[in-house]
Amino acid sequence: AATKGAEHAAPKLARILANNVTARDDASRDAFFARVSQYAQLRAEDQYAALAQQMEADTAAAGEEEAGRLLYLSVPPKFFGSIAANIDKHLRPKREGAWLRVIVEKPFGVDLPSAEALAQDLYKSLKQEEILLVDHYMGKAGLHGIREFMQTNTLDKLTATRNLAHIEVGMLETEDCDGRTGFYDEVGVLRDTVQNHLMMMVALLAMNTTADSAEEADARKAVFEQLLPASLGRVAHLGQYASYNDHVNEDRVKWQEAPLDQPSVTPTYAHITLTLDNAKSKLHGIPIHFKSGKALNVRRSYAEMAFDDGSMLVFNLQGPARPGVDGAVVIVSPTLAEGVTFPKGWTLQEVPAVGNVAFAPDGPMAYEVLLRAGLQGDFEHFVRLDEVLESWRVWTPLLQDLESSGHKPLPYSHGAALHERSHSIDSLDDGKCED
């Protein structure tokens, strides 16, 4: 369902489904198209009511009993409140015991106040357990590898004979923002990837691993509550690739908008170092490096734990982890490997000069994992509203500092290997372009 009229949108939806839907056999595919490929326009309240009537009629005609309804919102945040109200009034299942789950795509706010306002809009019509915030990283095998590994190999176990030196989480991209600056210039790297994807990696590394799936959101939120807020004093590097403003103005010309009067100061690369404040945790005071950016020399997502004896534990979600090793893998240094248990179903190999490497099995795409989880009620695959608010609590002070100070990111060339460097912010103010 969407906002366009059926005469224009229905044929487009039919083409999208025909080109992208796969099934076990033709009979299964035909059954899918017969039951779920209808298009309904949803703009006015009476259209929601009509859709509800159609759903009830279809269920009755099939002689089935409704278990629940899963709705997926891929809409601008300004419409969250009105859509949620119509869902509550018209699309909530009538059968006693039937569930309602509403998946909501990011962005969920641009800072803490805006996220709190969106949360209030949703809470007026939906219960907390009915709102599933989707982060596509939660469907990646590599991220599940972190959860499974840390549940069987606790921090206490990993640090029994060694101490943690630091943690590094990263999402690095070779692509720039050409053609996408209309979106990117409003968010920048901190809102685009750091506040969500990287925070989730840290949560899975640091959370209480005794929590079951129903309690995981509480455990992740507890980690966010322990993170000290980000500020300018915690910035190691903020950068912007050298041609970013050219791309901004080229895009503005395409959209028949005037070029910027002043260059954009939106960062496209960030390295921020935070710490946890929890004296009872093995991670208390340990540096946690957040690194993410565009137009870099490598495309990779990862979380790494470095120990004081030189041992490394690497969770790689995508891209090259080490020479000859890429994709979703877990790498354990030989000095750390004794007694370690790897995720079930992963293929273990000993790779010379790398260590013990567990390769993730082939599986469905991330969004397929998430949709199935939504239907089955596997809530650990989704982010809860109060988690997002706590994450914004961590990052909003830095965003406010950047806006009030007018801090300018340092230029860097396409293909720069910024993530391989360690800088203090004071050493970067010479304005030179880094290679």
Order of alpha helices (4+ residues) and beta strands (2+ residues): alpha-alpha-alpha-beta-alpha-beta-alpha-beta-alpha-alpha-beta-alpha-alpha-alpha-beta-alpha-beta-beta-beta-beta-beta-beta-beta-beta-beta-alpha-alpha-beta
